[in-house]
Amino acid sequence: MDIRLSWDLFIIVFFSVIIAYSFIIGKDKTLKVIIGTYLAILTADGLGNLFEQYLLPSIPSLAGPEGGQALILMKILVFIAVIVLITVKGGFSVDVLSDKTAGTRMLATFVFGVLNAGLIVSTILVFISGFSFVNGFYGMMSVTSLYQESDLVRMMVDNYNVWFSLPAIAFTGVSVMESGME
């Protein structure tokens, strides 16, 4: 059996792992991860921009492409670290749909797991592309082989705004529906 590793396979496996993890931690903790992901996006981007502006120019060994790679790596590491810290140590909790049937809660867990996976994967791909939420594009994903080789990568990056907004829309919708039923 010849298995060819590709970015499409990586994305599918990553989605599967995040969805499975969502079932392990439950819908409420998955929503906490989603909220943490939004905070992590802004934190990683802001710190990355400060790193690029103030530290990279003072480190001669990181001039050129090495600096761009260091910046991308730093943003991704900060992004992951902040998600973990907020999820594990965040001083807030989320409790939605607790009075619904087990089937409804499982469906919500699955939906929020998919949205969480899309948000995390697309954010990492956008960071790799050289995008800054504050400063805009400073790189071009379209010229990289990753973007050209994978239809799934291209779809995730091109539709990042959808992946970025759907978890918040879903969470807001569930919150409004739940508060309206009381």
Sequence and secondary structure as in RCSB ss.txt:
>XXXX:A:sequence
MDIRLSWDLFIIVFFSVIIAYSFIIGKDKTLKVIIGTYLAILTADGLGNLFEQYLLPSIPSLAGPEGGQALILMK
ILVFIAVIVLITVKGGFSVDVLSDKTAGTRMLATFVFGVLNAGLIVSTILVFISGFSFVNGFYGMMSVTSLYQES
DLVRMMVDNYNVWFSLPAIAFTGVSVMESGME
>XXXX:A:secstr
      HHHHHHHHHHHHHHHHHHH HHHHHHHHHHHHHHHHHHHHHHHHIIIIIGGG GGG THHHHHHHHHHH
HHHHHHHHHHHHHH S     STTS HHHHHHHHHHHHHHHHHHHHHHHHHHHHTEETTTEESS GGGSHHHHH 
HHHHHHHHTHHHHHHHHHHHHHHHHHHHHHT 
